Amino acid sequence: MTGTKILIVDDELIMRESLSAWLARDGHAVTTAQNGEEALEKIKQTRFDIFLVDIKMEGMSGLDVLKHIKEDDPEPAVVMITAFGSVPTAIEAMKNGAYDYLLKPFDPAELGVLIEKIIAHQAQARENLFLKEQIKETIRFESMIGQSNPMQNVFALIMDVAPTDSTVLITGETGTGKGLAAKAIHTNSPRCDGPFVIVNCGAIPEHLMESELFGHQKGAFTDAKETKKGRLELAHGGTLFLDEIGEISMRMQIDLLRVLEDRIFYRVGGTQPIEADFRVITATNRDLSDAIKKEAFREDLYYRLNVIEIQMPTLRERKEDIPLLAKHFLHRFSQDINKSIDQIDRGAMDEMMLYEWPGNVRELENAIERAVVVGKSRNVLPEDLPFYCKVDPDIPLSNSLKEIEKNHISRILKENDWNIAKSSKILDIDRSTLYSKIKKYNILKSN
């Protein structure tokens, strides 16, 4: 590859000239040194990507040159050049950090293959290092990976609000990472050593929510066989994260507002007031302003929760992050299931960049996991992705908007074996709307 800097260190002029001519023909930037001392001087002036070093030279040996190179910079690849009788020395050199060795005499094609292999290896190592640095940089953001402007703005806001005790409302579509943002705020706050208590308000039935939040005394109700601390009490000294806050009932909204005002509450069936010191972070994918208009959410509670709002961008708004996220998930899942999948095919990446991602980062994560599991090659291919499909010959093409919608719905239903719940989620519509469209377009389930 053009621009690769190679230093040849050999005390034989004919060897230096031959190697230099071969490598220069392939477009590499070649420099030569006739001994180890000269090589070390050139290293001080220029950083080289690859070294070709003769093992036996007058004065400083090839092993000594190798030692100096690796002490100065461990990243460049060093290839030792040796005669047959010095193979054991070459093997010793590899133990000391040499990349490989070439046995004299060797063919120019053999050298070319080795150089290209080294270049590819170094490129992969740099990419892995970049990914590791990106991941390292975002550890404080709890695996929130992103280099786009929208995500950098989120990171900056998190760092601004984390040191405070202000209540934070995190909004955004499902799968955008609201929970990760909440954990990142906690991790970077003075409360980081305290508990991070999560309450999924949409998953707890209304009749159990009071006991979950406030706890209960033994005998408070039929199944209360022992006293239990609630999530508010467990969050003392830390952070209480109320996910899907828009799903709690009006009655619980009143109770929660009271607690947020004075941080005092009672267990169900209890008479002793309990004080708890915790920070509150909430999240929702609902439009709470609209819920207020519909009298489904209290306005006073909304303003209590929405001291600072963090709006999580959709994946559609940060598509430049898709390659970084996809490679991160690929690395993780290929390690998890011990499967060698090295990279993502260009066609597969194009498909991901064109796709609209209604499920956001969570959908991307699931897509890569599926691709790793079902993939048959060392690369993720377009057909490994769950949303990829070739043109269906059974569905005619049309420029009509209605026909396009009908065909798209038909394809999604067919791909998901007419699983209405799954199909409606992919289409980002509710099930009743999907049933209406099936009836409207007279979409029939094929056998």
C-alpha positions in Angstrom: 0.0 0.0 0.0 1.3 3.5 -0.9 2.9 5.4 1.9 4.0 2.4 4.0 7.5 3.3 5.2 10.0 0.4 5.2 13.6 0.4 6.4 16.0 -2.2 5.1 19.0 -2.9 7.3 21.6 -5.1 5.6 25.4 -4.9 5.2 25.3 -6.4 1.7 24.8 -3.7 -1.0 23.2 -6.0 -3.5 20.7 -7.2 -1.0 19.7 -3.6 0.0 19.4 -2.6 -3.7 17.3 -5.7 -4.7 15.0 -5.4 -1.8 14.6 -1.7 -2.3 13.8 -2.1 -6.0 11.2 -4.8 -5.3 9.4 -2.9 -2.6 9.5 0.5 -4.4 7.9 -1.2 -7.4 4.9 -2.0 -5.1 4.6 1.6 -4.2 6.3 1.6 -0.7 8.5 4.3 0.7 11.8 2.5 1.1 14.9 3.6 3.1 18.1 1.6 3.5 20.8 1.3 6.2 24.1 -0.6 5.8 24.5 -1.4 9.5 22.8 -1.3 12.8 24.3 2.0 13.9 23.1 3.8 10.8 19.7 2.2 11.2 19.4 3.6 14.7 20.2 7.1 13.5 17.5 6.9 10.8 15.0 5.7 13.4 15.6 8.9 15.3 14.6 11.0 12.3 11.7 8.9 10.8 9.1 6.5 12.1 9.0 3.4 10.0 6.1 0.9 9.7 8.1 -2.2 8.7 11.8 -3.2 9.2 13.6 -5.8 7.2 16.7 -6.6 9.2 19.6 -9.1 8.4 20.5 -11.2 11.4 24.2 -11.4 10.7 25.9 -8.1 10.2 29.3 -6.6 11.0 29.2 -4.7 14.3 25.7 -4.5 15.7 23.8 -7.7 15.1 20.2 -8.0 13.8 19.1 -9.1 17.3 20.5 -5.9 18.8 18.8 -3.8 16.2 15.5 -5.6 17.0 15.9 -4.9 20.7 16.5 -1.2 20.1 13.5 -1.0 17.7 11.1 -2.6 20.1 12.4 -0.5 23.1 11.7 2.6 21.1 8.4 1.7 19.6 6.7 -1.8 19.9 4.2 -1.3 17.1 6.3 -1.5 13.9 6.8 -5.0 12.4 10.3 -6.4 12.2 11.1 -9.2 9.7 14.4 -10.9 10.1 16.4 -12.0 7.1 18.5 -15.1 7.6 20.4 -17.9 6.0 19.4 -21.5 6.6 22.0 -22.1 9.3 20.7 -19.2 11.4 17.1 -20.4 11.7 17.4 -21.0 15.5 18.5 -17.4 15.8 15.6 -16.2 13.8 13.2 -18.2 16.0 14.8 -16.5 19.0 14.2 -13.2 17.4 10.5 -13.9 17.0 10.4 -14.7 20.7 11.8 -11.2 21.3 9.2 -9.5 19.2 10.0 -10.1 15.5 7.0 -10.5 13.3 8.4 -13.2 11.0 11.6 -14.2 9.2 12.6 -14.7 5.6 15.0 -17.5 4.6 17.6 -16.6 1.9 17.2 -16.8 -1.0 13.6 -15.8 -1.3 11.3 -14.9 -4.1 10.1 -11.3 -4.6 6.5 -12.6 -4.7 7.0 -14.2 -1.3 8.2 -10.9 0.1 5.3 -9.1 -1.4 2.8 -11.4 0.2 4.4 -11.1 3.6 4.5 -7.2 3.4 0.8 -7.1 2.4 0.0 -9.4 5.3 1.8 -7.2 7.7 0.1 -4.1 6.3 -3.4 -5.7 6.7 -2.5 -6.9 10.3 -1.3 -3.4 11.2 -4.5 -1.8 9.8 -6.7 -4.2 11.8 -4.6 -3.5 14.9 -5.1 0.2 14.5 -8.8 -0.2 14.0 -9.0 -2.4 17.1 -7.0 0.2 19.0 -9.3 3.0 17.9 -12.3 0.9 18.9 -10.8 0.2 22.3 -9.9 3.9 22.8 -13.5 4.8 21.9 -14.9 2.3 24.3 -12.4 3.4 27.0 -13.4 7.0 26.5 -17.1 6.1 26.8 -16.7 3.8 29.9 -17.8 6.8 32.0 -20.9 6.9 29.9 -21.8 3.2 30.6 -21.2 1.8 27.2 -22.9 4.7 25.4 -20.9 4.8 22.2 -21.1 7.6 19.8 -18.9 10.2 18.0 -21.7 12.1 16.3 -22.6 15.7 17.3 -26.0 14.7 18.8 -24.3 12.1 21.1 -21.4 14.5 22.0 -24.1 17.0 23.1 -25.7 14.3 25.2 -22.3 13.4 26.8 -21.6 17.1 27.6 -25.1 17.5 29.2 -24.6 14.4 31.3 -21.3 15.7 32.6 -22.9 19.0 33.4 -25.8 17.6 35.4 -24.1 14.6 37.0 -22.4 16.6 39.8 -25.7 18.1 40.9 -28.7 16.6 42.6 -31.2 18.1 40.1 -34.0 15.9 38.9 -33.5 14.8 35.3 -36.1 13.7 32.8 -34.7 11.6 29.9 -36.9 11.4 26.8 -36.6 9.6 23.6 -37.9 6.7 21.5 -37.6 3.1 22.7 -34.1 1.7 22.3 -32.3 5.0 22.3 -30.4 4.3 25.5 -32.3 6.2 28.1 -31.4 3.7 30.8 -27.7 3.9 29.9 -27.9 7.7 30.1 -29.4 7.5 33.6 -26.7 5.1 34.8 -24.0 7.4 33.3 -25.4 10.3 35.3 -25.3 8.2 38.5 -21.8 6.9 37.7 -20.4 10.4 37.3 -22.2 11.8 40.3 -21.1 12.2 44.0 -23.6 9.4 44.7 -21.7 6.9 42.5 -20.8 4.7 45.5 -24.5 4.5 46.5 -27.2 2.2 45.0 -28.7 2.7 41.6 -32.2 1.5 42.0 -34.3 0.9 38.9 -38.1 0.9 38.8 -39.8 -0.1 35.5 -43.1 1.7 36.0 -44.6 0.1 32.9 -43.8 -3.5 34.0 -45.2 -3.4 37.6 -49.0 -3.9 37.9 -50.8 -0.9 39.5 -51.9 -2.9 42.5 -48.3 -3.8 43.3 -46.7 -0.4 42.6 -47.3 1.1 46.0 -45.7 -1.9 47.8 -42.8 -1.9 45.3 -42.1 1.8 45.8 -42.8 2.3 49.5 -42.4 -1.2 50.9 -44.8 -2.9 53.3 -45.1 -4.0 56.9 -45.6 -7.7 57.8 -49.3 -8.4 57.7 -50.2 -5.3 55.8 -52.1 -7.6 53.3 -52.6 -11.3 52.7 -49.3 -12.1 51.1 -47.2 -9.8 53.3 -45.6 -12.5 55.3 -42.6 -10.3 56.3 -41.7 -6.6 56.3 -40.2 -5.5 53.1 -38.2 -2.4 52.2 -39.5 -0.5 49.1 -37.4 0.9 46.2 -37.4 4.4 47.7 -35.8 3.1 50.9 -33.3 1.0 49.0 -32.2 4.0 47.0 -31.1 5.9 50.1 -27.7 7.5 49.4 -27.9 6.8 45.7 -30.2 7.3 42.7 -33.7 6.2 42.0 -34.4 5.7 38.3 -38.1 5.6 37.4 -38.2 4.2 33.9 -41.4 4.6 31.8 -42.7 7.2 34.3 -45.5 8.1 31.9 -47.2 4.7 32.7 -47.9 5.3 36.4 -51.5 5.8 37.5 -52.9 9.2 38.6 -53.1 7.9 42.2 -49.5 7.0 42.3 -48.6 10.3 40.7 -50.0 12.1 43.7 -48.1 9.8 46.1 -44.9 10.3 44.2 -45.2 14.1 44.1 -45.6 14.1 47.9 -42.5 12.1 48.3 -40.5 14.2 46.0 -41.4 17.3 47.9 -40.3 16.2 51.4 -38.6 12.8 50.9 -40.7 11.3 53.7 -43.0 8.3 53.1 -44.7 5.4 54.9 -44.6 1.7 54.2 -47.9 0.1 53.3 -49.5 -0.8 56.6 -46.9 1.2 58.5 -47.2 4.2 60.8 -43.6 5.2 61.2 -42.4 7.9 58.8 -39.3 7.0 56.8 -36.8 9.5 55.4 -34.7 8.6 52.4 -32.0 10.7 50.6 -31.9 9.9 46.9 -31.7 11.6 43.6 -34.5 11.0 41.1 -34.0 10.4 37.4 -37.0 9.5 35.2 -37.4 8.4 31.6 -40.2 8.1 29.1 -40.9 7.5 25.5 -44.2 9.2 25.8 -45.0 12.9 25.1 -45.8 14.0 28.7 -47.0 17.4 27.5 -49.6 15.7 25.4 -50.5 13.4 28.3 -51.1 16.5 30.5 -53.5 17.9 27.9 -55.4 14.6 28.0 -55.3 14.7 31.8 -53.4 11.5 32.0 -50.4 13.1 33.7 -50.2 15.7 36.4 -48.7 19.0 35.4 -47.3 19.7 38.8 -45.5 16.4 38.8 -44.2 17.0 35.3 -42.5 20.2 36.3 -41.1 18.6 39.4 -39.5 15.8 37.3 -38.5 18.0 34.3 -35.9 20.3 36.0 -33.4 19.2 33.4 -34.4 17.3 30.2 -32.1 15.2 28.2 -33.5 14.2 24.8 -31.9 11.0 23.4 -31.4 11.2 19.6 -32.8 8.4 17.5 -30.4 6.2 15.5 -31.8 7.9 12.4 -30.4 11.2 13.6 -26.9 9.8 14.3 -26.3 7.4 11.5 -22.6 8.2 11.4 -22.4 6.2 14.7 -23.8 3.0 13.1 -20.3 1.6 11.9 -18.8 2.2 15.4 -21.8 0.7 17.2 -22.0 -2.2 14.8 -18.3 -3.1 15.2 -18.6 -2.8 19.0 -21.6 -5.2 19.0 -19.8 -7.6 16.5 -16.7 -7.7 18.7 -18.8 -8.4 21.8 -21.1 -11.1 20.4 -18.4 -12.9 18.5 -16.5 -13.1 21.7 -19.5 -14.2 23.7 -20.3 -17.2 21.5 -16.6 -17.8 20.6 -17.3 -17.4 16.8 -14.7 -15.9 14.5 -16.4 -13.2 12.6 -13.9 -10.5 11.7 -15.8 -7.7 10.0 -18.9 -6.4 8.3 -19.3 -6.8 4.6 -19.6 -3.4 2.7 -23.0 -4.5 1.4 -24.2 -5.3 4.9 -23.0 -1.9 6.1 -24.7 -0.2 3.3 -28.0 -2.0 4.2 -27.6 -0.8 7.8 -26.9 2.8 6.8 -30.0 2.8 4.6 -32.3 1.2 7.1 -34.5 3.5 9.2 -34.1 1.6 12.6 -37.5 2.0 14.2 -36.1 0.1 17.2 -32.9 2.3 17.4 -29.7 1.1 19.0 -31.4 -1.8 20.7 -32.6 -3.0 17.3 -29.1 -2.6 15.9 -27.7 -4.6 18.8 -30.2 -7.4 18.2 -29.5 -7.4 14.4 -25.8 -7.9 14.9 -26.4 -10.6 17.5 -28.6 -12.4 15.0 -26.0 -12.0 12.3 -23.3 -13.5 14.4 -25.4 -16.4 15.4 -26.7 -17.3 11.9 -23.8 -16.2 9.8 -21.9 -18.8 7.9 -18.8 -16.8 6.9 -16.1 -14.7 8.6 -17.9 -11.6 7.5 -21.4 -10.3 8.3 -23.3 -10.4 5.0 -26.4 -8.6 3.9 -28.5 -11.7 4.1 -27.5 -12.2 7.7 -29.4 -9.1 8.7 -33.1 -9.6 9.9 -34.5 -6.7 7.8 -32.7 -7.7 4.6 -34.8 -9.1 1.8 -34.4 -9.6 -1.9 -37.1 -8.4 -4.3 -40.1 -10.8 -3.8 -41.2 -11.9 -7.3 -44.7 -12.6 -5.9 -45.2 -8.9 -5.0 -45.5 -6.6 -8.0 -43.6 -3.3 -8.1 -45.7 -0.1 -8.2 -45.2 3.6 -7.9 -48.5 4.0 -6.1 -48.0 5.1 -2.4 -50.8 2.8 -1.4 -49.3 -0.1 -3.2 -45.9 0.6 -1.7 -47.4 0.6 1.8 -49.4 -2.6 1.1 -46.4 -4.4 -0.3 -44.2 -3.3 2.6 -46.7 -4.5 5.2 -47.1 -7.8 3.3 -43.4 -8.3 3.3 -43.0 -7.6 7.0 -45.9 -10.0 7.8 -44.5 -12.7 5.6 -40.9 -12.4 7.0 -42.3 -12.7 10.6 -44.7 -15.6 9.9 -47.7 -13.3 10.4 -46.7 -12.6 14.0 -48.9 -9.5 14.5 -47.1 -8.2 17.7 -43.7 -8.5 16.2 -44.7 -7.1 12.8 -46.5 -4.1 14.4 -43.4 -3.4 16.5 -41.1 -3.4 13.3 -43.6 -1.2 11.5 -43.7 1.1 14.5 -47.5 1.0 14.6 -49.9 -0.5 17.2 -51.6 -3.8 16.6 -55.1 -2.2 16.0 -53.6 0.0 13.2 -51.9 -3.0 11.6 -55.2 -5.0 11.7 -57.0 -2.0 10.1 -54.4 -1.9 7.3 -54.6 -5.6 6.7 -58.3 -5.3 6.3 -58.1 -2.1 4.2 -55.6 -3.6 1.7 -57.2 -7.1 1.8 -53.8 -8.7 2.7 -54.2 -12.4 2.8 -52.1 -14.9 4.6 -50.5 -17.2 2.1 -50.0 -20.9 3.0 
